[in-house]
Amino acid sequence: MKKLLSIFILTCLFGFPVSAQQGKWINLFDGKTLKGWSVHSGFAKYRVEDNAIVGTAVQNSPNSFLCTDKEYGDFILEFEVMVDPKLNSGVQDRSRIAPEELTYWLRNENGELKAMKVPKDRVHGYQVEIAGADVGTSGGIYDEARRAMIPEWWIKKGTEASKAFKDGQWNKYRVECRGQSIKTRVNEVQTANIQDAMTQKGIIGLQVHDVGNDTTPYEVKWRNIRLMELKD
């Protein structure tokens, strides 16, 4: 009886059965090196400083991603992030790195099939948005280099979710992927809750966005990056 009561309490608190959390937390970043990670798609700079990964924008670089060498399917990902308000960023989850040029056939708003070409080495897939507080989209989900912005996955202005991210401080993110479900939270506020089955497994990637011809070395920092693989 006590065991059943404990399971019920934890299910109420965390929103999923205890059996789905049988994995252990693993640190994706050791706080000292970029071991287990590699850069793809662009040539932004990544370094380790004060137990954080620091990504720096580079003039005329495409979107860049520091990606895990390993792929993950069902998991909970937590991390903290701080970003220059003038730099857009994000974290990829269940994303892919194109081994060669790929073609996706996707339907547009009129239901017509259109070819979407993804060049070799391009990171593409689900991205959890990181942006300045004034933008108000942090925690929304974007389909990077694939279907782009899907309105139902985005954050509406003026909502609690649009105000969750704070400039000039570390912001805590939580991403939960299980089956077709992807849920996100920013500073304990739920920001997205979607159902989609296009990609069930992939890499985690830290984005430094393209800044065009701007020479300003905008920075985004991540720390305390950990992941728990979920088991049914």
Backbone as JSON, one array per atom type, in Angstrom:
{
  "sequence": "MKKLLSIFILTCLFGFPVSAQQGKWINLFDGKTLKGWSVHSGFAKYRVEDNAIVGTAVQNSPNSFLCTDKEYGDFILEFEVMVDPKLNSGVQDRSRIAPEELTYWLRNENGELKAMKVPKDRVHGYQVEIAGADVGTSGGIYDEARRAMIPEWWIKKGTEASKAFKDGQWNKYRVECRGQSIKTRVNEVQTANIQDAMTQKGIIGLQVHDVGNDTTPYEVKWRNIRLMELKD",
  "N": [[0.84, -1.2, 0.0], [1.93, 1.25, 0.84], [3.93, 1.52, -1.09], [2.4, 1.8, -3.45], [1.12, 4.18, -2.85], [3.3, 5.94, -2.8], [4.1, 5.86, -5.49], [1.83, 6.99, -6.65], [1.92, 9.61, -5.57], [4.36, 10.61, -6.62], [3.78, 10.47, -9.33], [1.77, 12.38, -9.55], [3.21, 14.66, -8.87], [5.26, 14.86, -10.82], [4.17, 14.19, -13.24], [4.46, 11.86, -14.76], [4.84, 8.26, -14.77], [6.79, 6.58, -12.22], [8.23, 4.41, -13.24], [9.03, 5.24, -15.73], [11.26, 6.67, -15.29], [13.59, 5.27, -14.81], [16.19, 5.4, -15.63], [19.47, 6.92, -15.09], [20.68, 10.18, -14.2], [22.86, 11.66, -16.49], [25.8, 13.48, -17.14], [26.14, 15.54, -19.86], [28.11, 17.26, -20.45], [31.33, 17.73, -19.28], [32.27, 19.89, -17.89], [34.81, 20.78, -18.29], [36.0, 20.1, -20.77], [35.29, 19.7, -24.34], [34.73, 17.13, -24.93], [33.1, 14.46, -26.52], [31.49, 15.97, -28.08], [30.89, 17.74, -31.21], [31.41, 20.15, -33.84], [29.08, 21.33, -36.27], [27.65, 22.29, -39.46], [28.18, 25.16, -39.43], [30.73, 27.63, -38.61], [31.01, 28.86, -36.13], [32.49, 29.76, -32.97], [33.35, 27.65, -30.24], [33.98, 27.22, -26.8], [35.32, 26.3, -23.56], [34.62, 27.75, -20.48], [34.81, 28.76, -17.17], [33.33, 26.51, -16.21], [31.34, 26.34, -18.11], [29.91, 25.99, -21.4], [30.78, 28.07, -23.98], [29.47, 29.73, -26.67], [30.37, 31.55, -29.53], [29.42, 34.03, -31.79], [30.27, 34.3, -35.26], [31.32, 36.34, -37.9], [29.55, 36.1, -40.93], [29.18, 33.34, -40.79], [27.25, 30.37, -41.3], [24.3, 29.14, -39.53], [25.43, 27.52, -36.64], [26.26, 24.47, -34.89], [26.98, 22.8, -31.93], [27.3, 19.54, -31.4], [26.15, 16.52, -29.8], [27.94, 13.44, -29.82], [26.53, 11.17, -29.54], [23.25, 9.72, -30.06], [19.87, 10.25, -28.91], [16.73, 9.03, -27.71], [13.99, 8.71, -26.09], [13.8, 10.88, -23.4], [14.73, 13.05, -20.62], [15.92, 16.26, -20.68], [17.96, 18.62, -19.14], [19.17, 21.93, -18.66], [21.09, 24.96, -18.14], [21.03, 28.3, -19.35], [22.43, 31.31, -20.7], [22.15, 34.2, -22.62], [23.26, 36.67, -24.97], [21.06, 39.33, -25.46], [20.82, 40.18, -28.09], [21.4, 38.06, -29.67], [20.16, 35.24, -31.31], [19.37, 31.89, -30.39], [19.41, 28.35, -29.6], [18.48, 24.99, -28.64], [18.97, 21.91, -30.04], [17.0, 18.95, -30.25], [16.56, 15.45, -30.6], [17.53, 15.62, -33.2], [19.0, 15.61, -36.54], [22.05, 15.07, -38.39], [22.85, 15.79, -41.57], [24.14, 13.27, -43.59], [24.74, 13.44, -46.21], [23.53, 15.33, -49.06], [20.12, 15.73, -48.49], [16.65, 15.08, -49.28], [13.55, 16.18, -48.31], [10.14, 15.54, -48.58], [7.61, 17.64, -48.15], [4.43, 18.85, -47.03], [2.85, 21.88, -47.96], [1.01, 24.85, -46.8], [-1.21, 24.62, -48.39], [-1.54, 21.99, -48.77], [0.02, 20.87, -50.69], [2.67, 18.87, -52.0], [6.03, 19.61, -51.47], [9.49, 19.84, -52.29], [12.08, 19.79, -49.94], [15.32, 20.63, -49.59], [18.17, 19.55, -47.85], [21.36, 20.41, -47.13], [24.57, 18.66, -47.13], [25.94, 17.84, -43.96], [24.3, 19.56, -42.61], [22.58, 20.45, -39.72], [19.42, 19.47, -38.62], [16.0, 19.58, -37.53], [14.0, 19.22, -34.48], [14.01, 22.12, -32.48], [14.56, 23.8, -29.45], [13.7, 26.97, -28.61], [15.83, 29.76, -27.89], [16.01, 33.01, -26.89], [16.18, 36.63, -26.57], [14.55, 38.34, -23.8], [12.7, 40.29, -24.65], [11.87, 39.33, -27.09], [10.32, 37.08, -26.56], [9.89, 34.38, -27.23], [11.22, 32.22, -26.18], [11.65, 28.82, -25.36], [9.7, 27.9, -27.04], [9.02, 25.65, -29.83], [10.81, 24.96, -32.73], [11.18, 23.89, -36.1], [14.04, 23.26, -37.23], [15.66, 24.0, -40.28], [13.89, 22.48, -41.74], [10.72, 22.09, -41.47], [10.41, 24.59, -40.47], [8.88, 27.37, -38.8], [6.13, 26.38, -37.0], [2.96, 27.39, -36.37], [1.31, 26.43, -34.19], [3.14, 25.43, -32.44], [4.49, 27.5, -31.4], [5.04, 30.38, -29.22], [2.61, 32.44, -27.8], [2.39, 35.98, -27.71], [2.35, 37.91, -24.71], [1.51, 35.95, -22.99], [2.0, 33.86, -20.05], [4.06, 32.1, -20.58], [5.54, 33.47, -22.51], [6.89, 35.28, -21.02], [8.67, 33.98, -19.45], [11.45, 33.66, -19.79], [14.46, 35.29, -18.77], [16.55, 38.11, -19.17], [20.13, 38.53, -18.8], [20.69, 36.66, -16.81], [21.07, 33.27, -15.56], [19.04, 30.88, -17.08], [16.81, 28.25, -16.5], [16.18, 25.34, -18.3], [13.98, 22.7, -19.24], [13.48, 19.79, -21.04], [11.34, 17.4, -22.21], [11.12, 14.43, -23.85], [9.12, 11.95, -25.08], [8.05, 9.21, -26.8], [5.74, 10.37, -29.12], [5.52, 12.77, -27.91], [6.61, 16.02, -26.98], [7.69, 18.12, -24.52], [8.28, 21.27, -23.0], [9.9, 23.39, -20.57], [10.6, 26.55, -19.13], [12.38, 28.06, -16.66], [10.66, 26.83, -14.8], [8.17, 27.26, -15.91], [5.7, 26.07, -18.08], [6.25, 25.89, -21.51], [5.91, 24.72, -24.02], [4.02, 22.09, -25.51], [3.74, 19.52, -27.39], [2.69, 17.21, -30.0], [4.28, 15.07, -32.14], [5.57, 13.04, -34.77], [7.73, 12.93, -36.47], [10.52, 12.69, -36.08], [12.09, 10.4, -34.02], [14.4, 9.96, -32.67], [17.67, 11.27, -32.06], [20.43, 13.66, -32.2], [21.65, 15.91, -29.6], [21.99, 19.4, -29.81], [23.8, 22.47, -29.62], [23.05, 25.67, -30.46], [24.56, 28.38, -32.27], [23.51, 31.21, -33.7], [23.35, 32.36, -37.11], [24.74, 35.51, -37.85], [25.03, 37.1, -39.98], [26.68, 39.76, -41.63], [27.57, 41.05, -39.4], [30.07, 41.95, -37.11], [30.2, 41.72, -34.39], [31.06, 39.92, -31.49], [28.88, 38.2, -30.33], [27.64, 36.28, -27.55], [26.6, 33.08, -26.27], [25.84, 31.05, -23.49], [26.07, 27.86, -21.94], [25.39, 25.64, -19.24], [25.6, 23.02, -16.69], [24.5, 20.76, -18.05], [22.51, 18.1, -18.4], [21.19, 14.74, -18.79], [18.55, 12.37, -18.72], [17.82, 9.21, -19.68], [14.74, 7.78, -20.65], [12.8, 4.99, -19.62], [10.3, 2.67, -20.3]],
  "CA": [[0.0, 0.0, 0.0], [2.82, 2.41, 0.91], [4.6, 1.63, -2.39], [1.43, 2.34, -4.4], [0.89, 5.58, -2.48], [4.49, 6.69, -3.23], [4.02, 5.98, -6.95], [0.77, 7.96, -6.95], [2.39, 10.96, -5.23], [5.38, 11.03, -7.58], [3.12, 10.67, -10.61], [1.09, 13.67, -9.47], [4.2, 15.74, -8.82], [6.09, 14.99, -12.0], [3.37, 14.05, -14.46], [4.7, 10.61, -15.45], [5.08, 7.18, -13.81], [8.15, 6.39, -11.75], [8.88, 3.43, -14.09], [9.58, 5.92, -16.9], [12.45, 7.41, -14.88], [14.52, 4.3, -14.24], [17.55, 5.75, -15.99], [20.17, 7.82, -14.19], [21.16, 11.42, -14.8], [24.23, 11.66, -17.0], [26.26, 14.81, -17.54], [26.58, 15.57, -21.26], [29.26, 18.17, -20.48], [32.11, 17.46, -18.07], [32.64, 21.15, -17.24], [36.21, 21.12, -18.55], [36.37, 19.9, -22.17], [34.19, 19.46, -25.27], [34.77, 15.71, -25.27], [31.77, 13.92, -26.79], [30.77, 16.96, -28.89], [31.57, 18.18, -32.43], [30.74, 21.29, -34.49], [28.54, 21.05, -37.61], [26.85, 23.26, -40.23], [28.83, 26.46, -39.53], [32.05, 27.7, -37.99], [31.03, 29.65, -34.89], [33.5, 29.27, -32.03], [32.89, 27.1, -28.97], [35.07, 27.01, -25.85], [34.9, 26.07, -22.18], [35.06, 28.82, -19.59], [34.08, 28.79, -15.9], [32.41, 25.38, -16.16], [30.25, 26.53, -19.07], [30.22, 26.03, -22.83], [30.53, 29.41, -24.51], [29.4, 29.81, -28.12], [30.58, 32.93, -29.98], [29.04, 34.26, -33.19], [31.34, 34.65, -36.18], [30.83, 37.01, -39.09], [29.26, 35.34, -42.16], [29.04, 31.89, -40.59], [25.87, 29.86, -41.23], [23.94, 28.61, -38.22], [26.39, 26.52, -36.19], [25.74, 23.6, -33.83], [27.87, 21.89, -31.21], [26.4, 18.38, -31.29], [26.6, 15.31, -29.11], [28.31, 12.34, -30.7], [25.54, 10.12, -29.33], [21.85, 10.05, -30.28], [18.98, 9.92, -27.8], [15.33, 8.89, -28.11], [13.12, 9.21, -25.02], [14.69, 11.41, -22.37], [14.54, 14.37, -20.04], [17.14, 17.06, -20.79], [17.95, 19.87, -18.38], [20.36, 22.75, -18.81], [20.94, 26.37, -17.87], [21.54, 29.07, -20.47], [22.43, 32.77, -20.66], [22.43, 34.62, -23.99], [23.18, 38.09, -25.3], [19.72, 39.58, -25.99], [20.83, 40.43, -29.54], [21.73, 36.82, -30.37], [19.2, 34.14, -31.28], [20.03, 30.61, -30.17], [18.48, 27.26, -29.37], [19.04, 23.66, -28.39], [18.36, 20.87, -30.86], [16.8, 17.64, -29.64], [16.14, 14.45, -31.59], [17.85, 16.2, -34.5], [19.85, 14.82, -37.42], [23.11, 15.72, -39.16], [22.74, 15.19, -42.9], [25.39, 12.64, -44.03], [24.85, 13.88, -47.6], [22.34, 16.15, -49.33], [18.87, 15.0, -48.33], [15.43, 15.72, -49.76], [12.33, 15.89, -47.59], [8.93, 15.96, -49.27], [6.74, 18.18, -47.11], [3.22, 19.52, -47.53], [2.72, 23.29, -47.59], [-0.28, 25.2, -46.2], [-2.27, 24.24, -49.32], [-1.56, 20.55, -48.87], [0.82, 20.44, -51.83], [3.99, 18.34, -51.66], [7.15, 20.41, -51.95], [10.78, 19.27, -51.92], [12.95, 20.58, -49.08], [16.67, 20.09, -49.67], [19.03, 19.79, -46.7], [22.73, 20.13, -47.59], [25.43, 17.79, -46.33], [26.4, 18.3, -42.65], [23.34, 20.49, -42.01], [21.79, 19.97, -38.58], [18.0, 19.79, -38.84], [15.06, 18.91, -36.63], [13.38, 19.99, -33.4], [14.86, 23.05, -31.73], [13.93, 24.58, -28.38], [14.13, 28.34, -28.86], [16.47, 30.63, -26.89], [16.03, 34.37, -27.43], [16.07, 37.67, -25.55], [13.26, 38.44, -23.14], [11.79, 41.12, -25.44], [11.35, 38.54, -28.21], [9.21, 36.35, -25.96], [9.66, 33.07, -27.85], [12.06, 31.2, -25.56], [10.93, 27.63, -24.95], [8.9, 27.41, -28.15], [9.68, 24.63, -30.64], [11.01, 25.32, -34.14], [11.71, 22.76, -36.86], [15.22, 23.83, -37.88], [16.07, 23.57, -41.62], [12.97, 21.46, -42.24], [9.39, 22.71, -41.64], [10.5, 25.96, -39.93], [7.99, 27.75, -37.7], [4.77, 25.85, -37.04], [2.28, 28.3, -35.44], [0.8, 25.79, -32.97], [4.26, 25.1, -31.56], [5.13, 28.76, -31.01], [4.52, 31.0, -28.01], [1.83, 33.65, -28.05], [2.83, 37.14, -26.94], [1.5, 38.3, -23.59], [1.21, 34.81, -22.13], [2.99, 33.59, -19.0], [5.2, 31.44, -21.22], [6.34, 34.46, -23.24], [7.61, 36.1, -20.05], [9.43, 33.09, -18.57], [12.9, 33.85, -19.95], [14.96, 36.55, -18.21], [17.86, 38.55, -19.66], [21.18, 38.82, -17.83], [20.78, 35.66, -15.75], [20.96, 31.89, -16.01], [17.67, 30.41, -17.21], [16.77, 26.79, -16.47], [15.31, 24.68, -19.28], [13.7, 21.26, -19.12], [12.89, 19.26, -22.26], [10.95, 16.0, -22.01], [10.72, 13.76, -25.08], [8.69, 10.56, -24.88], [7.18, 8.84, -27.91], [5.44, 11.51, -29.99], [5.34, 13.95, -27.06], [7.74, 16.88, -26.61], [7.26, 19.17, -23.6], [9.38, 22.13, -22.56], [9.68, 24.33, -19.49], [11.64, 27.55, -18.91], [12.24, 28.59, -15.3], [9.51, 26.14, -14.19], [6.93, 27.61, -16.63], [5.55, 25.26, -19.29], [6.3, 26.74, -22.69], [5.44, 23.99, -25.19], [3.51, 20.73, -25.28], [3.32, 19.15, -28.75], [2.71, 15.82, -30.43], [4.8, 14.98, -33.5], [6.25, 11.76, -34.91], [8.64, 12.96, -37.61], [11.83, 12.17, -35.66], [11.96, 9.79, -32.71], [15.71, 9.82, -32.07], [18.67, 12.11, -32.7], [21.46, 14.3, -31.39], [21.42, 17.18, -28.91], [22.89, 20.37, -30.42], [23.78, 23.83, -29.07], [23.11, 26.55, -31.63], [24.93, 29.79, -32.37], [22.79, 31.61, -34.92], [23.95, 33.21, -38.14], [24.58, 36.96, -37.6], [25.31, 37.82, -41.22], [27.94, 40.52, -41.76], [27.86, 41.69, -38.12], [31.34, 41.48, -36.55], [30.11, 41.67, -32.93], [31.19, 38.54, -30.99], [27.8, 37.86, -29.4], [27.89, 35.0, -26.9], [25.58, 32.31, -25.56], [26.53, 30.14, -22.58], [25.3, 26.76, -21.37], [26.05, 24.9, -18.16], [24.79, 22.01, -16.0], [23.76, 20.04, -19.1], [22.37, 16.7, -18.01], [20.12, 14.01, -19.5], [18.1, 11.09, -18.19], [17.09, 8.41, -20.67], [13.51, 7.25, -20.07], [12.5, 3.61, -19.92], [8.92, 2.33, -19.93]],
  "C": [[0.87, 1.25, 0.0], [3.52, 2.64, -0.42], [3.67, 2.24, -3.43], [1.18, 3.81, -4.13], [2.06, 6.44, -2.95], [4.47, 6.9, -4.73], [2.98, 7.01, -7.33], [1.23, 9.38, -6.7], [3.39, 11.45, -6.26], [4.79, 11.26, -8.95], [2.42, 12.01, -10.64], [2.08, 14.82, -9.54], [4.9, 15.95, -10.15], [5.37, 14.71, -13.31], [3.67, 12.8, -15.26], [5.06, 9.54, -14.42], [6.54, 7.08, -13.42], [8.91, 5.45, -12.68], [9.51, 4.06, -15.32], [10.86, 6.67, -16.58], [13.53, 6.49, -14.33], [15.97, 4.58, -14.62], [18.17, 6.67, -14.96], [20.55, 9.1, -14.93], [22.59, 11.23, -15.27], [24.58, 13.08, -17.42], [26.76, 14.75, -18.98], [27.83, 16.43, -21.43], [30.02, 18.02, -19.18], [32.59, 18.72, -17.35], [34.05, 21.61, -17.54], [36.59, 21.06, -20.03], [35.11, 19.75, -23.02], [34.21, 18.01, -25.75], [33.35, 15.18, -25.43], [30.91, 14.84, -27.64], [31.58, 17.29, -30.15], [30.73, 19.25, -33.11], [30.3, 20.91, -35.91], [27.81, 22.27, -38.17], [27.51, 24.61, -40.42], [30.17, 26.44, -38.84], [32.12, 28.72, -36.85], [32.01, 28.99, -33.93], [32.85, 28.77, -30.74], [34.11, 26.86, -28.08], [34.47, 26.73, -24.47], [35.48, 27.15, -21.29], [34.19, 28.81, -18.34], [32.99, 27.73, -15.84], [31.2, 25.54, -17.07], [30.79, 26.4, -20.49], [29.83, 27.4, -23.34], [30.57, 29.35, -26.04], [29.5, 31.26, -28.55], [30.25, 33.06, -31.46], [30.23, 34.73, -34.0], [30.73, 35.25, -37.45], [30.7, 36.05, -40.27], [29.3, 33.82, -42.0], [27.57, 31.51, -40.68], [25.55, 29.49, -39.78], [24.89, 27.48, -37.85], [25.82, 25.73, -35.02], [26.86, 22.76, -33.25], [27.01, 20.7, -30.82], [27.01, 17.24, -30.5], [26.95, 14.25, -30.14], [27.26, 11.22, -30.64], [24.13, 10.63, -29.61], [21.01, 9.56, -29.11], [17.54, 9.9, -28.3], [14.37, 9.49, -27.1], [13.99, 9.65, -23.85], [14.12, 12.67, -21.74], [15.89, 15.08, -20.12], [16.96, 18.32, -19.96], [19.26, 20.61, -18.61], [20.03, 24.18, -18.37], [21.59, 27.15, -19.0], [21.45, 30.57, -20.19], [22.86, 33.24, -22.05], [22.4, 36.14, -24.1], [21.82, 38.35, -25.93], [19.66, 39.83, -27.49], [21.15, 39.18, -30.35], [20.62, 35.8, -30.2], [19.96, 32.83, -31.11], [18.97, 29.53, -29.98], [19.23, 25.99, -29.04], [18.25, 22.64, -29.21], [18.13, 19.62, -30.01], [16.2, 16.71, -30.68], [16.44, 14.95, -33.01], [18.85, 15.32, -35.26], [20.92, 15.7, -38.05], [23.13, 15.04, -40.51], [24.08, 14.59, -43.34], [25.74, 12.99, -45.48], [23.64, 14.74, -47.87], [21.09, 15.27, -49.27], [17.71, 15.78, -48.92], [14.26, 15.23, -48.93], [11.16, 16.39, -48.43], [7.9, 16.34, -48.21], [5.54, 18.88, -47.73], [3.19, 20.96, -47.05], [1.32, 23.55, -47.05], [-1.46, 24.85, -47.1], [-2.35, 22.72, -49.52], [-0.74, 20.0, -50.03], [2.19, 19.94, -51.37], [5.08, 19.2, -52.29], [8.46, 19.78, -51.46], [11.57, 20.26, -51.08], [14.33, 19.93, -49.06], [17.47, 20.51, -48.45], [20.45, 19.44, -47.12], [23.51, 19.23, -46.63], [25.92, 18.52, -45.08], [25.43, 19.26, -41.98], [22.58, 19.82, -40.89], [20.34, 20.4, -38.8], [17.12, 18.98, -37.89], [14.57, 19.83, -35.53], [14.4, 20.86, -32.67], [14.03, 23.76, -30.67], [14.53, 25.98, -28.42], [14.75, 29.01, -27.63], [16.59, 32.01, -27.51], [15.9, 35.37, -26.29], [14.66, 37.79, -25.01], [12.25, 39.25, -23.96], [11.17, 40.34, -26.61], [10.19, 37.67, -27.75], [8.93, 34.97, -26.53], [10.45, 31.93, -27.2], [11.22, 30.03, -25.02], [9.97, 27.1, -25.99], [9.7, 26.41, -28.98], [9.64, 25.02, -32.11], [11.58, 24.11, -34.86], [12.82, 23.26, -37.77], [15.53, 23.16, -39.22], [15.16, 22.49, -42.19], [11.6, 22.11, -42.46], [9.33, 24.13, -41.11], [9.49, 26.18, -38.82], [6.58, 27.2, -37.94], [3.97, 26.62, -35.97], [1.82, 27.66, -34.13], [1.9, 25.46, -31.97], [4.9, 26.34, -30.95], [4.44, 29.34, -29.8], [3.8, 32.29, -28.35], [2.3, 34.78, -27.14], [1.83, 37.46, -25.83], [1.14, 37.18, -22.65], [2.28, 34.67, -21.06], [4.25, 32.98, -19.61], [6.11, 32.44, -21.92], [7.2, 35.33, -22.31], [8.54, 35.28, -19.16], [10.93, 33.34, -18.62], [13.32, 35.23, -19.46], [16.34, 36.86, -18.78], [18.84, 38.71, -18.5], [21.29, 37.83, -16.69], [20.73, 34.26, -16.37], [19.49, 31.47, -15.99], [17.66, 28.88, -17.28], [15.73, 26.25, -17.45], [15.13, 23.21, -18.91], [12.96, 20.82, -20.38], [12.59, 17.79, -22.02], [10.43, 15.43, -23.32], [10.35, 12.31, -24.76], [7.7, 10.2, -25.97], [6.98, 10.03, -28.84], [5.35, 12.83, -29.22], [6.66, 14.69, -26.83], [7.17, 18.01, -25.74], [8.48, 19.98, -23.16], [8.92, 23.04, -21.43], [10.87, 25.28, -19.42], [11.4, 28.17, -17.54], [10.94, 28.13, -14.65], [8.17, 26.5, -14.84], [6.83, 26.75, -17.88], [5.44, 26.17, -20.5], [5.85, 26.04, -23.96], [5.0, 22.59, -24.78], [2.93, 20.25, -26.61], [3.35, 17.64, -28.93], [3.2, 15.8, -31.89], [5.66, 13.73, -33.62], [7.3, 11.77, -36.01], [10.01, 12.4, -37.28], [11.72, 11.66, -34.23], [13.29, 9.67, -31.98], [16.7, 10.72, -32.79], [19.62, 12.74, -31.7], [20.89, 15.48, -30.59], [22.42, 18.17, -29.49], [22.7, 21.77, -29.86], [24.03, 24.81, -30.2], [23.7, 27.93, -31.34], [24.4, 30.25, -33.72], [23.66, 32.45, -35.84], [23.69, 34.68, -37.8], [24.92, 37.78, -38.84], [26.66, 38.51, -41.21], [28.34, 41.24, -40.47], [29.15, 41.09, -37.53], [31.32, 41.37, -35.02], [30.18, 40.22, -32.44], [30.13, 38.21, -29.93], [28.03, 36.47, -28.82], [26.61, 34.39, -26.31], [26.32, 31.26, -24.74], [25.56, 29.09, -22.06], [26.09, 26.1, -20.24], [25.08, 23.89, -17.56], [23.88, 21.26, -16.99], [23.69, 18.57, -18.71], [21.15, 16.08, -18.66], [19.82, 12.71, -18.78], [17.33, 10.37, -19.29], [15.9, 7.75, -19.99], [13.28, 5.81, -20.53], [11.09, 3.31, -19.46], [8.89, 1.2, -18.92]]
}
